[in-house]
Amino acid sequence: MSKPPLPEAAVTMLANANPSVITTLRSDGQPVSTATWYLWVDGRVLVNMDEGRKRLEHLRNDPRVTLTVLDEANWYTHISIIGTVAELREDEGLADIDRLARHYTGKQYPQRDRGRVSAWIEVDRWHGWGSLKDSGQAG
């Protein structure tokens, strides 16, 4: 595992609207993985969830997460980010989910009747594979 900052090739890949999976921890320590949208912003990751999601409860109890991002063009190339949710905040006016939805779909988020919560993930370590394989990793 490497420490940040990530190399330019990894940052370039993370800037795209790639498929990703976030893993949180239940209160009993069991990991739970869920597909999610993400946005890479200045060395941090933004994710967003409905106010009623169980994942939000997990993050409030234990802020440790892993986000695995698959290169849309070649899923063998992927990056796993191991980090901590440094900030949870209400998504005022659904600005953050709209930002994510536009990144992935080109349109504003359609469901406007429920509150949303944004989480900012700070990167502690990262692991790359495929064309983004960490140079310090065993062959």
N, C-alpha and C positions, 0 to 999 in steps of 0.2 A: 504494500500500500504506500502511496506517495502522499506527501503533504502539499497543500496549495502553495503557490498558485498553479493552476492547470496550464499545460502547454497550449500554445495558440491553436493547434489543430483540434484539441479537445474543446476549447472555447468556441471555435467555429462550428463544430458539430452540435454542441449544446445550444447554440443560437437558433437552430432549426426546430420546427414543430415535429419532433420525434415522438414515437410511442415511449411511454415510461410507466414504471411500476414503483409505488412507494410502499415501504414496509414500516409499520409501527408496531408497538408492543402493547399487548393487553396487560391488564393489571396482574395477571398470573404469569407474565413473562412470555406467553405464546406469541410468536410473530404473526402478523396479519398483513398480507400484501394486497394492494388494490391498484388497478390502472388509474392513472391520473394525468392531467395536463400539468405542465410545469413551464416556467419561464426563467431563463438564466439572465440575471441582472447584476452587473458589476461584481462578479465573484460570489454571488448568493443565489439561492433558488427560491422562487415564489411558487407556492401551491395554494389552492383555495378549495374550500369545501362548504357544503350546506351546513347550516347551524345545527341540524339534527343528526349529522353523521357520527357514527360510533368512533370513527378515526379521530375526530376532534377530542372526544373523551380520552382516548389513548394518549394523544399528544399533551393534553393537560396533565395527565398522570406521569408521563415519561416522555420528555421531548426528544429522545434519541430516534433517529430515522435512518433509513437507507433508501436512496432513490437510484434505480437503475434505468438508464436511458439507452435505448436501442437505436442505432443509426438506421433511419428509415430506408436507406438505400442498401444496407448490408447489415442484417441483424447480428452477424457474428462480431461486428464491431460494436462495442458498447462500453459505457462508463457507469460504474457504480460509485455513488457519492455517499459517504458515511458522514453524518453530521448531526447537528442539534438544531431544533427549532428555537431560534433566539427571540422570536417575536410572534405572538398571536394577536391579531386585531380584527375588529369588526370591519367588514368591507363596506364602507360608507358609499351609498349610491351605486353599489355593485361595480365600482370602477375597476377593481382588480380582476373579477371574473370576466368582465367585458374585455379587458386587456388580453386575458388568456384565450377567450373564445375567438377574438379577432385574429390572434396569432395562429390558432388551429383551424378556424372555419372561415375567417374573413368577415364574420358577422358578430353583432352583439349577442350576449348570452340571452336565450329566449325566455327562461323562467324568471319572472320579475317579482313573484309574490312571497319569496322566502329569504330570510337573512342568510348571509354568507360570512365566512371567517377566512382571513388570509393568514398564511403561515410563511415566515421567512426562515429559510434553512441556511445556517452557516456551515461551510465545508470544513470538516476536521481532517479527513483523509479521502483519497479517491483511488480507484482501481480501474485501469483501462484494459481492453482486450481487443483482439483483431488488429486493425491498423492503428489503434490508439493504445496498444499494449505498453505498460510502464516499462521504461528502459531498465530498471533495476530488478525486474521480475525474472524468475527462472524461465528458461526456454521450454 
